[in-house]
Amino acid sequence: MSQAIALSHSPRQEARKALPWALAAGLSIALLLLQTMSAAARGAPESFADLAEKISPAVVNITTSTTVARNTAPRGVVPEGSPFEDFFREFQDRNNGEGGENNRPRRSSALGSGFVISEDGFVVTNNHVIEGADEILIEFFEGGELPAKVIGTDPNTDIALLKVEAEAPLAFVSFGDSDISRVGDWVMAMGNPLGQGFSVSAGIVSARNRALSGSYDDYIQTDAAINRGNSGGPLFNMDGDVIGVNTAILSPNGGSIGIGFSMASNVVVRVVDQLKEFGETRRGWLGVRIQDVTEDVAEAIGLEKVAGAMVTDVPEGPSSEAGIEPGDVIMSFDGSDVEDTRSLVRTVGNTAVGKAVRVVVFRDGKTQTLKVTLGRREEAQNAVPASQPAEPEEPTKTEILGMTVSEITDELREQLDLADSATGLVVQDVDEMSKAYEKGLRAGDIITEAGQQKLAGLEDLNKQIEGAKEAGRKSLLLLVRRSGDPRFVALALEDG
């Protein structure tokens, strides 16, 4: 009987006992396969050795030499005017000797990095690596040195293009598309950190579209180690394409803390192409002064979404000829939506000089399209903003919207150094508890427009306030000038 029972329990019962173990084993295998596939999807390399070997011949060390006049004054040793100043000067003169060897100009050297982008010897680096240099020497990974000449520089993006003359074709690397790089992608940096030439570091893309200080900034942030001397070196993706030029680090002590910045390749390519063709940059110029659109500004002018770039001033140039006016919000440029002022500046700068583009502006509650032929920014750096002429009426003063404002008098015109043609209202005082004070308005500011209408007197301001309230607006848009610089301020009507 026991044998029969034993036979009856097997093989069905054994199969039941084995099922959970089989499922568990299958699940483990499935998880392992999933992890392997996930790692492959992330592109996590087992080693960077093959990539480093592939791209190293195109990466170069750069040494610059500059003549520096020797400063014989005892500055930095004793304070200027100190009773010991003469003593230290005499001591220095005795050691240097009048016209002696130590008094001659000296040579100063600096180190940086770069990379070859063509077999005929074009080299990309940072402008600050070679700026002011008398001599530039390029050292190659596989040995040998060559002098380089400067083809062109662009301080705005800190990019320089050099050229060397070699007897044989040089190894070079190509630019990749920085716009398709994603946060988390693996990257590799190579350069000459702290003089330790041809050093490799690896990390990931930590962030994209970083802005540091310039109008054309588009930096890739990475945690790959970047130190002094890495400037001008390449940042590679895993295909061996250059997606950035290592430019700056964020550091409290001068060393890498894992926050480095590389100028995105899609910016660099445009600059390099222009430097190669013209020896200088040629950026498009729209000819407007602009500011970002905020929520209260959008509400004040009836704009449905917070987007675009608000025009604060229009000097003589492409935009004035096309009919763009202060108070317009540029919503689209050459078929591309405008998110904010930074995106507009970059897009315009990347557009060809002389190109006729369509610009969509929001004005008086509706959009309209204007055609603008772009000028060249480099030729318009000193453009003077246009004035807004009109005649003031009899001067009066009142308290409104948390401010004490008055019409312009000859006395105020002289005190504030205003042009004879200047119009508007002068802010004489601001209640520190008011919304106007919170928004930065101060005594001496000139309010030239309200509700995108020019102000000739206080009555004009009152009309705009009443009109805004009747329209259900919570705020009124003011155009304020301080020392000639204009900005729009959306001021809440509750103080009125």
C-alpha positions as CSV (number, residue, x, y, z in Angstrom):
1,M,0.0,0.0,0.0
2,S,2.8,2.3,0.8
3,Q,4.4,1.6,-2.5
4,A,1.1,2.4,-4.2
5,I,0.7,5.6,-2.3
6,A,4.3,6.5,-3.2
7,L,3.6,5.8,-6.8
8,S,0.4,7.9,-6.7
9,H,2.3,10.9,-5.3
10,S,4.9,10.7,-8.1
11,P,5.4,12.1,-10.7
12,R,2.5,14.6,-10.4
13,Q,3.3,15.6,-6.9
14,E,7.0,16.0,-7.6
15,A,6.2,18.3,-10.5
16,R,4.1,20.5,-8.2
17,K,6.9,20.7,-5.8
18,A,9.4,21.6,-8.6
19,L,7.1,24.3,-10.2
20,P,7.9,27.2,-7.8
21,W,11.6,26.5,-8.1
22,A,11.4,26.5,-11.9
23,L,9.3,29.7,-11.9
24,A,11.9,31.3,-9.6
25,A,14.8,30.2,-11.8
26,G,13.0,31.5,-14.9
27,L,12.2,34.8,-13.2
28,S,15.9,35.2,-12.2
29,I,17.0,34.5,-15.8
30,A,14.4,36.9,-17.1
31,L,15.6,39.6,-14.7
32,L,19.2,39.0,-15.6
33,L,18.4,39.3,-19.3
34,L,16.4,42.5,-18.6
35,Q,19.3,44.0,-16.7
36,T,21.7,43.0,-19.5
37,M,19.5,44.6,-22.1
38,S,19.0,47.7,-20.0
39,A,22.8,48.1,-19.6
40,A,23.2,47.7,-23.4
41,A,20.5,50.3,-24.0
42,R,22.3,52.8,-21.7
43,G,25.5,52.1,-23.6
44,A,27.5,51.5,-20.5
45,P,31.0,50.6,-21.8
46,E,33.1,47.8,-20.3
47,S,36.1,50.0,-21.1
48,F,37.0,53.3,-22.8
49,A,40.3,52.0,-24.1
50,D,39.2,51.4,-27.7
51,L,37.6,54.8,-28.0
52,A,40.6,56.5,-26.4
53,E,43.0,54.7,-28.8
54,K,40.8,55.7,-31.7
55,I,40.6,59.5,-31.0
56,S,43.9,60.2,-29.2
57,P,45.9,61.0,-32.4
58,A,43.6,64.0,-33.1
59,V,43.9,65.6,-29.7
60,V,46.7,68.1,-29.2
61,N,48.4,70.0,-26.4
62,I,48.8,73.7,-26.9
63,T,51.6,75.8,-25.4
64,T,51.5,79.6,-25.8
65,S,54.2,82.1,-25.2
66,T,53.7,85.8,-24.4
67,T,56.2,88.6,-23.8
68,V,55.5,90.3,-20.5
69,A,57.1,93.6,-19.5
70,R,58.8,93.4,-16.1
71,N,57.1,95.6,-13.5
72,T,59.8,97.1,-11.3
73,A,57.4,98.9,-8.9
74,P,57.2,97.4,-5.4
75,R,53.5,96.8,-5.7
76,G,52.1,93.9,-3.8
77,V,55.0,94.1,-1.3
78,V,54.0,97.2,0.6
79,P,50.9,99.4,0.3
80,E,51.2,102.4,-2.0
81,G,52.2,105.5,0.0
82,S,53.8,103.4,2.8
83,P,56.9,104.9,4.4
84,F,58.7,101.6,3.4
85,E,57.9,102.1,-0.3
86,D,61.2,103.9,-1.0
87,F,63.2,101.3,0.9
88,F,61.7,98.5,-1.1
89,R,62.2,100.3,-4.4
90,E,65.9,100.9,-3.6
91,F,66.3,97.2,-2.6
92,Q,64.7,96.1,-5.8
93,D,66.8,98.5,-7.9
94,R,70.0,97.1,-6.3
95,N,69.0,93.5,-7.1
96,N,67.7,94.2,-10.6
97,G,70.3,96.8,-11.5
98,E,69.5,99.7,-13.7
99,G,68.9,98.2,-17.1
100,G,70.2,94.9,-15.8
101,E,69.5,91.4,-16.9
102,N,66.5,91.0,-14.5
103,N,65.0,94.2,-15.8
104,R,64.4,92.8,-19.3
105,P,60.9,91.8,-20.5
106,R,60.2,88.1,-19.7
107,R,58.4,85.3,-21.4
108,S,55.3,83.8,-20.0
109,S,53.9,80.4,-21.0
110,A,50.5,78.9,-20.7
111,L,49.1,75.4,-21.4
112,G,45.8,74.3,-23.0
113,S,44.2,71.7,-25.2
114,G,42.7,71.4,-28.7
115,F,41.8,69.0,-31.4
116,V,42.4,68.6,-35.2
117,I,39.2,68.8,-37.3
118,S,40.7,68.3,-40.8
119,E,43.6,66.5,-42.3
120,D,45.0,69.8,-43.7
121,G,45.6,71.1,-40.2
122,F,42.7,73.1,-38.8
123,V,42.7,73.0,-35.0
124,V,39.9,74.1,-32.6
125,T,40.6,75.4,-29.1
126,N,39.3,78.1,-26.7
127,N,39.9,81.8,-27.3
128,H,41.2,82.3,-23.8
129,V,43.9,79.6,-24.4
130,I,45.6,81.6,-27.1
131,E,44.4,85.2,-26.5
132,G,47.4,87.6,-26.5
133,A,49.9,84.9,-27.4
134,D,53.0,85.8,-29.5
135,E,53.7,82.2,-30.3
136,I,51.5,79.1,-30.4
137,L,53.0,75.6,-30.4
138,I,51.0,72.4,-31.1
139,E,52.2,69.1,-29.6
140,F,50.8,65.9,-31.1
141,F,49.9,62.7,-29.4
142,E,52.1,60.6,-31.6
143,G,55.1,63.0,-31.3
144,G,56.3,66.1,-32.9
145,E,55.5,69.8,-32.6
146,L,54.3,72.4,-35.1
147,P,53.8,76.2,-34.8
148,A,50.2,77.4,-35.4
149,K,48.7,80.6,-36.7
150,V,45.4,82.1,-35.6
151,I,42.7,82.0,-38.4
152,G,40.0,83.7,-36.3
153,T,38.5,84.0,-32.8
154,D,35.1,84.5,-31.2
155,P,35.2,85.8,-27.7
156,N,31.4,85.5,-27.4
157,T,31.6,81.7,-27.5
158,D,35.3,81.5,-26.4
159,I,36.2,79.6,-29.6
160,A,39.4,80.0,-31.7
161,L,40.4,78.4,-35.0
162,L,44.1,77.7,-35.6
163,K,46.0,76.3,-38.6
164,V,49.2,74.2,-38.7
165,E,51.2,73.2,-41.9
166,A,52.1,69.5,-41.8
167,E,54.0,67.5,-44.4
168,A,51.5,64.6,-44.3
169,P,47.7,64.4,-43.7
170,L,46.8,64.7,-40.0
171,A,44.5,62.4,-38.0
172,F,41.3,64.3,-37.2
173,V,38.0,64.0,-35.5
174,S,34.5,65.1,-36.6
175,F,31.8,67.0,-34.8
176,G,28.6,65.2,-33.7
177,D,25.1,66.5,-33.1
178,S,25.0,67.9,-29.6
179,D,21.2,68.4,-29.8
180,I,20.6,64.6,-29.6
181,S,22.8,64.1,-26.6
182,R,20.7,63.2,-23.5
183,V,21.2,63.7,-19.8
184,G,22.8,60.5,-18.6
185,D,24.7,59.7,-21.8
186,W,28.3,58.6,-21.4
187,V,31.0,61.1,-22.5
188,M,34.8,61.2,-22.5
189,A,37.1,64.2,-22.2
190,M,40.7,64.4,-23.3
191,G,43.3,67.1,-22.9
192,N,46.2,68.5,-21.0
193,P,45.0,69.0,-17.4
194,L,47.6,70.8,-15.2
195,G,50.2,70.0,-17.8
196,Q,49.7,66.3,-17.6
197,G,49.3,65.9,-21.4
198,F,46.9,63.5,-23.2
199,S,44.9,62.6,-20.1
200,V,41.5,60.9,-20.4
201,S,38.5,61.3,-18.1
202,A,35.0,59.9,-18.4
203,G,31.6,60.7,-17.0
204,I,28.1,61.5,-18.1
205,V,26.1,64.4,-19.5
206,S,24.8,66.0,-16.3
207,A,22.7,68.7,-17.9
208,R,22.1,70.5,-21.2
209,N,21.5,74.0,-22.4
210,R,23.3,75.6,-19.5
211,A,23.9,79.4,-19.7
212,L,26.9,80.9,-17.9
213,S,27.2,84.6,-19.0
214,G,27.1,85.1,-22.7
215,S,24.1,85.7,-25.1
216,Y,25.1,82.7,-27.2
217,D,25.9,80.2,-24.4
218,D,24.7,76.6,-24.9
219,Y,26.8,74.5,-22.6
220,I,26.8,70.8,-21.9
221,Q,27.4,70.1,-18.2
222,T,29.4,67.0,-17.4
223,D,30.9,65.3,-14.4
224,A,33.9,64.1,-16.4
225,A,37.0,65.5,-14.7
226,I,38.0,68.8,-16.3
227,N,40.8,70.9,-14.8
228,R,43.0,73.8,-15.8
229,G,44.7,72.9,-19.0
230,N,41.7,71.0,-20.3
231,S,40.4,74.2,-21.8
232,G,39.9,73.8,-25.6
233,G,39.9,70.1,-25.4
234,P,37.1,67.9,-26.9
235,L,34.2,66.2,-25.2
236,F,33.4,63.0,-27.1
237,N,30.3,60.8,-27.2
238,M,30.7,57.1,-27.4
239,D,30.8,57.2,-31.2
240,G,34.0,59.2,-31.0
241,D,32.3,62.4,-32.3
242,V,33.0,65.8,-30.6
243,I,29.8,67.1,-29.0
244,G,31.5,69.9,-27.0
245,V,34.6,72.0,-26.4
246,N,35.7,71.9,-22.7
247,T,35.6,75.5,-21.6
248,A,35.0,76.1,-17.9
249,I,34.5,74.5,-14.5
250,L,32.6,75.4,-11.4
251,S,35.0,75.1,-8.5
252,P,35.7,76.7,-5.1
253,N,39.3,75.6,-5.1
254,G,40.4,75.6,-8.8
255,G,40.2,71.8,-9.1
256,S,37.5,69.6,-10.6
257,I,34.5,68.9,-8.3
258,G,32.5,67.2,-11.1
259,I,30.8,70.3,-12.6
260,G,32.4,71.1,-15.9
261,F,31.0,72.9,-19.0
262,S,31.6,72.3,-22.7
263,M,30.3,74.6,-25.4
264,A,27.9,72.5,-27.4
265,S,29.2,71.4,-30.8
266,N,26.2,72.8,-32.7
267,V,27.2,76.2,-31.6
268,V,30.9,75.6,-32.3
269,V,30.4,74.3,-35.8
270,R,28.7,77.5,-36.9
271,V,31.4,79.6,-35.4
272,V,34.2,77.5,-36.9
273,D,32.6,77.6,-40.4
274,Q,32.5,81.4,-40.3
275,L,36.0,81.7,-38.9
276,K,37.3,79.4,-41.7
277,E,35.4,81.4,-44.4
278,F,35.7,85.0,-43.2
279,G,38.2,85.0,-40.3
280,E,35.5,86.5,-38.1
281,T,31.9,85.8,-37.1
282,R,28.9,87.3,-39.0
283,R,25.8,87.0,-36.8
284,G,22.3,88.1,-37.7
285,W,20.9,91.3,-36.1
286,L,17.2,91.9,-35.6
287,G,17.7,95.4,-34.1
288,V,15.5,95.3,-31.0
289,R,16.0,95.5,-27.2
290,I,13.9,92.8,-25.5
291,Q,12.9,91.4,-22.1
292,D,11.2,88.1,-21.0
293,V,7.5,87.9,-20.7
294,T,6.3,87.2,-17.2
295,E,2.9,86.0,-16.0
296,D,1.8,89.4,-14.9
297,V,3.0,91.0,-18.1
298,A,1.1,88.4,-20.1
299,E,-2.0,89.0,-18.1
300,A,-1.7,92.8,-18.5
301,I,-1.6,92.6,-22.3
302,G,-4.1,89.8,-22.7
303,L,-1.5,87.2,-23.9
304,E,-2.8,83.6,-23.3
305,K,0.5,82.0,-22.5
306,V,3.8,83.1,-21.0
307,A,6.1,83.0,-24.0
308,G,7.9,85.2,-26.5
309,A,10.2,88.2,-26.1
310,M,8.8,91.6,-25.4
311,V,10.3,94.5,-27.4
312,T,11.3,97.4,-25.1
313,D,13.0,99.6,-27.7
314,V,13.6,99.7,-31.4
315,P,16.7,101.6,-32.6
316,E,17.2,102.5,-36.2
317,G,17.8,99.3,-38.1
318,P,16.1,96.2,-39.5
319,S,13.2,96.1,-37.1
320,S,12.3,99.8,-37.3
321,E,12.3,99.6,-41.0
322,A,10.0,96.5,-40.9
323,G,7.5,98.2,-38.5
324,I,8.2,96.4,-35.2
325,E,7.3,98.7,-32.3
326,P,8.1,98.8,-28.5
327,G,5.5,96.7,-26.7
328,D,5.3,94.1,-29.4
329,V,5.8,90.5,-28.2
330,I,7.8,88.5,-30.7
331,M,6.1,85.1,-30.8
332,S,7.8,83.5,-33.8
333,F,11.0,84.1,-35.8
334,D,11.6,82.5,-39.2
335,G,9.1,79.8,-38.5
336,S,10.4,78.9,-35.0
337,D,8.4,79.6,-31.8
338,V,10.2,82.0,-29.5
339,E,10.3,80.7,-25.9
340,D,12.1,83.6,-24.3
341,T,14.7,86.3,-24.9
342,R,17.7,83.8,-24.8
343,S,16.2,81.6,-27.4
344,L,15.5,84.6,-29.7
345,V,19.0,86.0,-29.4
346,R,20.6,82.6,-30.2
347,T,18.2,81.9,-33.1
348,V,18.8,85.4,-34.6
349,G,22.5,85.1,-34.2
350,N,22.6,81.8,-36.0
351,T,20.6,83.2,-39.0
352,A,22.5,84.5,-42.0
353,V,23.1,88.2,-42.4
354,G,20.9,89.7,-45.1
355,K,18.2,87.0,-44.9
356,A,14.6,88.1,-45.1
357,V,12.6,86.4,-42.3
358,R,9.0,86.4,-41.1
359,V,8.5,87.7,-37.6
360,V,5.1,87.1,-35.9
361,V,4.3,89.7,-33.2
362,F,1.5,90.0,-30.7
363,R,0.1,93.6,-30.7
364,D,-3.1,95.1,-29.5
365,G,-4.6,91.7,-28.7
366,K,-3.9,90.0,-32.0
367,T,-0.9,88.7,-34.0
368,Q,0.5,90.1,-37.2
369,T,3.4,89.0,-39.4
370,L,6.2,91.3,-40.5
371,K,9.1,90.7,-42.8
372,V,12.5,91.7,-41.6
373,T,15.8,91.7,-43.5
374,L,18.5,91.0,-40.9
375,G,21.6,93.2,-40.4
376,R,24.9,92.2,-39.0
377,R,25.3,92.3,-35.2
378,E,29.1,93.0,-35.3
379,E,28.4,96.2,-37.3
380,A,25.7,97.4,-34.9
381,Q,27.2,97.0,-31.5
382,N,27.1,100.7,-30.8
383,A,23.5,101.3,-32.1
384,V,21.8,104.0,-30.2
385,P,18.2,103.4,-29.1
386,A,15.5,105.5,-30.7
387,S,14.0,108.3,-28.7
388,Q,10.3,108.9,-28.4
389,P,9.5,112.6,-29.1
390,A,6.3,114.3,-27.8
391,E,5.5,117.6,-26.1
392,P,4.6,117.7,-22.3
393,E,1.6,119.5,-21.0
394,E,1.3,121.7,-17.9
395,P,3.1,120.0,-15.0
396,T,1.1,118.4,-12.2
397,K,1.7,115.9,-9.5
398,T,-0.4,113.1,-7.9
399,E,-0.2,109.9,-5.9
400,I,-1.2,106.8,-7.8
401,L,-0.4,103.0,-7.8
402,G,1.8,103.5,-4.7
403,M,3.9,106.2,-6.4
404,T,4.1,109.9,-6.4
405,V,4.4,110.9,-10.1
406,S,4.6,114.2,-11.8
407,E,4.9,115.5,-15.4
408,I,8.2,116.5,-16.7
409,T,9.3,120.1,-16.0
410,D,12.4,121.9,-17.3
411,E,13.8,121.6,-13.8
412,L,13.3,117.8,-13.7
413,R,14.6,117.5,-17.3
414,E,17.8,119.2,-16.2
415,Q,18.2,117.2,-12.9
416,L,17.6,113.9,-14.7
417,D,19.6,114.8,-17.8
418,L,16.7,114.2,-20.0
419,A,16.5,115.1,-23.7
420,D,14.3,118.0,-24.8
421,S,12.1,115.5,-26.6
422,A,11.6,113.1,-23.6
423,T,8.0,112.6,-22.5
424,G,6.2,110.7,-19.8
425,L,5.9,110.9,-16.0
426,V,8.7,111.2,-13.5
427,V,8.5,108.9,-10.4
428,Q,9.3,111.3,-7.5
429,D,8.6,108.9,-4.6
430,V,7.6,105.2,-4.1
431,D,5.8,103.8,-1.1
432,E,8.0,101.0,0.3
433,M,4.9,99.0,1.1
434,S,3.5,99.1,-2.4
435,K,3.6,96.7,-5.3
436,A,5.5,99.3,-7.3
437,Y,8.4,99.2,-4.8
438,E,8.4,95.4,-4.9
439,K,8.6,95.6,-8.7
440,G,11.7,97.7,-8.5
441,L,10.3,101.2,-9.3
442,R,12.3,104.0,-7.7
443,A,12.4,107.8,-7.6
444,G,13.9,109.1,-10.8
445,D,12.4,106.5,-13.0
446,I,10.5,107.7,-16.1
447,I,7.2,106.1,-17.1
448,T,6.9,106.6,-20.8
449,E,4.0,104.2,-21.6
450,A,1.0,102.6,-19.9
451,G,-1.1,99.9,-21.5
452,Q,1.3,100.2,-24.5
453,Q,0.2,103.7,-25.0
454,K,2.5,106.7,-24.8
455,L,2.0,109.1,-21.9
456,A,2.0,112.8,-22.3
457,G,0.5,113.6,-18.9
458,L,-1.2,112.3,-15.8
459,E,-4.6,112.2,-17.6
460,D,-3.2,109.6,-20.0
461,L,-2.2,107.4,-17.1
462,N,-5.6,107.7,-15.4
463,K,-7.3,106.7,-18.7
464,Q,-5.2,103.6,-19.0
465,I,-5.9,102.6,-15.4
466,E,-9.6,102.9,-15.9
467,G,-9.5,101.1,-19.2
468,A,-7.6,98.2,-17.7
469,K,-10.1,97.9,-14.8
470,E,-13.1,98.0,-17.2
471,A,-11.5,95.2,-19.2
472,G,-11.1,93.1,-16.0
473,R,-7.3,93.4,-16.0
474,K,-5.6,92.8,-12.7
475,S,-2.5,94.8,-13.7
476,L,-1.3,97.5,-16.0
477,L,1.8,97.3,-18.2
478,L,4.2,100.2,-17.8
479,L,7.3,101.0,-19.9
480,V,9.8,102.4,-17.4
481,R,13.2,104.0,-18.3
482,R,16.1,104.4,-15.9
483,S,19.3,106.0,-17.2
484,G,17.9,105.5,-20.7
485,D,17.5,101.8,-20.3
486,P,13.9,100.6,-20.9
487,R,12.0,97.7,-19.3
488,F,8.3,96.7,-19.0
489,V,6.7,96.3,-15.6
490,A,3.3,94.8,-15.0
491,L,1.9,96.7,-12.0
492,A,-1.0,95.4,-9.9
493,L,-4.0,97.8,-9.9
494,E,-4.9,97.1,-6.3
495,D,-2.6,100.0,-5.1
496,G,-4.7,102.4,-7.2
